[in-house]
Amino acid sequence: MERGGLSPRSRTQAAKKMDAQEKIARLEELSWFQEKLLAQLNEALTGQQRQLDMMEKRLLRLEEHVSMLMLDAQQEAPVNALPPHYMPERY
């Protein structure tokens, strides 16, 4: 045994044990940060999906509205007749 109470072998074992504890602590920290990031990403994705759903509904309403306008425009369109200033007898 050396001064300080621990043999070199005991010191290496203590250092290995400390390294293992530090590694576990770092892994726990990493796990916590990853869980936090995952929750944030999930919240963002959920918000985007909600926004996408609303936009799809709005697009469907707009398509229906445009279809109705096109039908109305076709019904109100004048018959393909010659304009009044056209005089076929002149030609």
C-alpha positions as CSV (number, residue, x, y, z in Angstrom):
1,M,0.0,0.0,0.0
2,E,1.1,3.5,-0.8
3,R,0.5,6.7,1.0
4,G,-3.0,7.9,0.8
5,G,-4.4,4.5,1.8
6,L,-5.1,3.0,-1.7
7,S,-2.9,0.8,-3.7
8,P,-2.4,1.6,-7.4
9,R,-4.7,-1.2,-8.3
10,S,-7.4,0.1,-6.0
11,R,-7.1,3.5,-7.5
12,T,-7.6,2.2,-11.0
13,Q,-10.7,0.3,-9.9
14,A,-12.0,3.4,-8.2
15,A,-11.3,5.4,-11.3
16,K,-13.1,2.8,-13.5
17,K,-16.0,2.9,-11.0
18,M,-16.1,6.7,-11.2
19,D,-15.9,6.5,-15.0
20,A,-18.9,4.1,-15.1
21,Q,-20.9,6.4,-12.8
22,E,-20.0,9.4,-14.9
23,K,-21.0,7.6,-18.1
24,I,-24.3,6.6,-16.5
25,A,-24.9,10.2,-15.4
26,R,-24.1,11.4,-19.0
27,L,-26.4,8.8,-20.5
28,E,-29.2,9.9,-18.1
29,E,-28.7,13.5,-19.1
30,L,-28.7,12.6,-22.8
31,S,-31.9,10.6,-22.3
32,W,-33.6,13.5,-20.5
33,F,-32.6,16.0,-23.3
34,Q,-33.8,13.5,-26.0
35,E,-37.1,13.0,-24.2
36,K,-37.6,16.8,-24.0
37,L,-36.7,17.2,-27.7
38,L,-39.0,14.4,-28.7
39,A,-41.9,16.1,-26.8
40,Q,-41.2,19.4,-28.5
41,L,-41.0,17.7,-32.0
42,N,-44.3,15.9,-31.2
43,E,-46.0,19.1,-30.3
44,A,-44.7,20.8,-33.4
45,L,-45.8,17.9,-35.6
46,T,-49.3,17.8,-34.0
47,G,-49.7,21.6,-34.6
48,Q,-48.6,21.2,-38.2
49,Q,-51.1,18.3,-38.7
50,R,-53.9,20.4,-37.2
51,Q,-53.0,23.2,-39.6
52,L,-52.8,20.9,-42.6
53,D,-56.3,19.5,-41.7
54,M,-57.7,23.0,-41.6
55,M,-56.1,23.9,-44.9
56,E,-57.5,20.8,-46.6
57,K,-61.0,21.7,-45.4
58,R,-60.6,25.2,-46.6
59,L,-59.4,24.0,-50.0
60,L,-62.4,21.7,-50.3
61,R,-64.7,24.6,-49.6
62,L,-62.9,26.8,-52.1
63,E,-63.1,24.1,-54.8
64,E,-66.8,23.7,-54.2
65,H,-67.3,27.5,-54.4
66,V,-65.3,27.8,-57.7
67,S,-67.3,24.9,-59.2
68,M,-70.5,26.7,-58.3
69,L,-69.3,29.9,-59.8
70,M,-68.2,28.1,-63.0
71,L,-71.7,26.5,-63.3
72,D,-73.4,29.9,-62.7
73,A,-71.1,31.5,-65.3
74,Q,-71.9,28.8,-67.9
75,Q,-75.7,29.2,-67.3
76,E,-75.6,33.0,-67.6
77,A,-73.3,33.0,-70.6
78,P,-74.9,34.4,-73.8
79,V,-75.6,32.0,-76.6
80,N,-72.9,32.0,-79.3
81,A,-74.7,34.4,-81.6
82,L,-73.3,36.8,-84.1
83,P,-72.7,40.3,-82.7
84,P,-75.2,42.9,-83.8
85,H,-72.7,44.8,-85.9
86,Y,-71.9,41.8,-88.0
87,M,-73.7,41.9,-91.3
88,P,-73.1,38.7,-93.4
89,E,-74.9,40.1,-96.4
90,R,-72.1,42.6,-96.9
91,Y,-69.6,39.8,-97.7
